[in-house]
Amino acid sequence: MTNSPNLSHGRHTLAIPGPSVMPERVLQAMHRPAPNIYTGELIDLTYSLVPDLKAVAKTQGHVAMYIGNGHAAWEASLANVLEVGDKVLVPGAAQFSLGWAETARRRGLLVDQLDFGRRNAIDPQAVEDALRADSTHDIKAVLVVQTDTASSAKSDLAAIRAAMDAAGHPALLCVDSIACLGCDDMQMDAWGVDVMVTGSQKGLMVPPGMCFVFFNDKAVAARQKMSRVSSYWDWHPRANPEGYYQMSCGTAPTHHFYGLRVALDMIVHEEGMDNVLARHATLARAVWAACDAWGQGGPLEMNISDPAARSHAVTALRIGAPHGTDLRNWLIANAGVTLGIGLGMATEDDAYSDGFFRIGHMGHINTHMMLGTLGAIDAGLKALRIPHGDGALAAAAQVCAAPS
């Protein structure tokens, strides 16, 4: 009697929504001895990052770089423009809207939340109504998560800005683009975004450890009115350094800078931002085509039903307990693929999110990587005898064969 072969050996595929797949060129650029942090190439390299980061965000504004993750970026954004006792509006009730709101509370801010559930994008009309009701302009900022990594909902930032303008409200529009910068379009200036935060580990294709806060002149004016900003979070010296050390408020994240330089070369100067976005859009549609086919004959469904409200960086899926956990475990053990857990999607009937999984399609990905992941999922559905429709891989391949 022979045992069945284990087909998980070989290069593992990490199909979670961040940290994303990193290019070998990025990793090789980081694989070096520690550089001189006082003189030499590192200084010029660091300054060269600024215009390319702005190109990704499509802004002529400012950018501050920090050692930290997305939660650090939340803190930095709030610390520069909001005093203890200020009020903020947080539309959204998925995992990361809740997280930013909690960060605000712990900084002594007053938080008003608008709950749209975990299967919907933000309704701009509800934002407008809330701001119109704030006739005394107590709300100082609206904190919007562009793409919630847990639900995969993507909100319309241009429509939210239009709603704020229609209400005639002076609040800052602050946006979390941690999940999706470089995957979903960000037009910071054209959409009237005042503050935007992101991290290094998703669309920017660099290991976790850096975060960025982009801000415009309206946010600068708000910063100037602050009675106090902590020396570490203060974005002014980072964006307007008198000396190189101020850009990082101490020792620079040296190896991240080397990796980021290569990643930005690939994104901005080689592939081009528009082509990067088009690639992500096509591969996202391939995922959705496969999921639509699987859902025709079984319990699988996309968490966000409206394609216009889905992110091009991640797709969250519902399949019912215990299928989500069973499928994720099977893929790790038998196919060498790791899918994302159902983060923050637990319900009364599924307290451990066993009925959910997520597919990350962000960063350094291409057709064969995406189709390989979908093929592994198809094999898992069959191996576990989870009911599903046919034709998923053909539908995904057709999207990749004729991208629009």
Secondary structure by P-SEA (a helix, b strand, c coil): cccccccccccccccccccccccaaaaaaaccccccccccaaaaaaaaaaaaaaaaacccbbbbbbcccaaaaaaaaaaccccccbbbbbccccaaaaaaaaaaaaabbbbbbbbccccccccaaaaaaaaaacccccccbbbbccccccccccccaaaaaaaaaaacccccccccccccccccccccccccccbbbbbccccccccccbbbbbbcaaaaaaaaacccccccccccccccccccccccccccaaaaaaaaaaaaaaccccccaaaaaaaaaaaaaaaaaaaaaaaccccccccccccccccccbbbbbcccaaaaaaaaaaaacccbbbbcccccccccccccccbbbbbbcccccaaaaaaaaaaaaaaaaaaccccccaaaaaaaaaaaccc
